[in-house]
């Protein structure tokens, strides 16, 4: 999911607000699964994130998350699908 996806799902705030929360409390969650819309994270997090992405089999393109292929939406689990684009 992207920061914007989370804000959209929660129907509250925006990508920067989600990023602010992740900056403060992200260490307690699987932070590498929440990326910018272009599939990146801040530079100081990329090496550790890439390790996690490879371990989990996250779809990548040129070392960053292929957001279109990797996008997950919470309601998808209820519908029996693992990849659903919001909207």
ZIVEN-V694406 format. One record per residue. N is the residue number from 0. RES is the residue in one letter. PSI is psi in whole degrees, 0 to 359 (NA if undefined). OMEGA is omega in degrees with one decimal (none if undefined). D_LAST is the distance of its C-alpha to the last C-alpha in whole Angstrom. Layout:
<<N:RES:PSI:OMEGA:D_LAST> <N:RES:PSI:OMEGA:D_LAST>>
//
This chain:
<<0:X:153:174.6:14> <1:X:167:176.6:14> <2:X:319:179.2:15> <3:X:323:177.0:12> <4:X:317:-179.1:10> <5:X:315:178.6:13> <6:X:319:179.2:13> <7:X:316:-179.3:9> <8:X:319:-180.0:10> <9:X:346:-175.9:13> <10:X:44:-176.8:13> <11:X:134:175.4:16> <12:X:205:-178.7:17> <13:X:185:-178.0:16> <14:X:320:-179.3:16> <15:X:323:176.5:20> <16:X:317:177.5:20> <17:X:318:177.4:19> <18:X:322:177.6:21> <19:X:317:177.6:24> <20:X:316:179.3:24> <21:X:323:179.2:24> <22:X:325:-179.0:27> <23:X:318:-171.9:29> <24:X:9:-175.1:28> <25:X:336:-179.0:26> <26:X:340:-177.9:29> <27:X:355:-177.3:29> <28:X:177:178.2:25> <29:X:72:-171.9:24> <30:X:331:-176.8:23> <31:X:351:177.8:23> <32:X:356:178.0:20> <33:X:113:-173.3:18> <34:X:169:172.6:18> <35:X:164:-178.4:18> <36:X:337:178.8:15> <37:X:5:176.5:18> <38:X:7:-178.2:19> <39:X:172:171.5:22> <40:X:170:174.4:24> <41:X:145:-174.1:27> <42:X:320:-176.1:30> <43:X:350:179.2:32> <44:X:349:-170.9:29> <45:X:318:-176.7:28> <46:X:312:178.6:31> <47:X:320:178.9:31> <48:X:317:179.6:27> <49:X:323:175.8:28> <50:X:313:179.0:31> <51:X:317:-179.3:28> <52:X:317:178.5:25> <53:X:316:179.6:28> <54:X:320:-176.7:30> <55:X:351:-178.6:26> <56:X:29:178.8:25> <57:X:133:176.8:22> <58:X:126:-178.3:21> <59:X:156:172.5:23> <60:X:115:-178.8:24> <61:X:38:175.1:27> <62:X:1:176.5:27> <63:X:163:-177.8:24> <64:X:131:172.0:20> <65:X:92:-171.3:19> <66:X:318:-179.1:15> <67:X:321:-179.1:13> <68:X:331:-174.3:16> <69:X:346:-173.2:16> <70:X:136:178.2:12> <71:X:142:178.9:13> <72:X:130:-174.7:10> <73:X:320:-179.1:13> <74:X:344:-178.2:12> <75:X:325:-179.2:12> <76:X:323:179.6:16> <77:X:333:-178.2:16> <78:X:358:178.0:15> <79:X:14:178.8:17> <80:X:149:-179.6:15> <81:X:344:-179.1:16> <82:X:116:179.3:13> <83:X:131:177.0:9> <84:X:131:179.7:7> <85:X:159:174.4:4> <86:X:NA:none:0>>
//
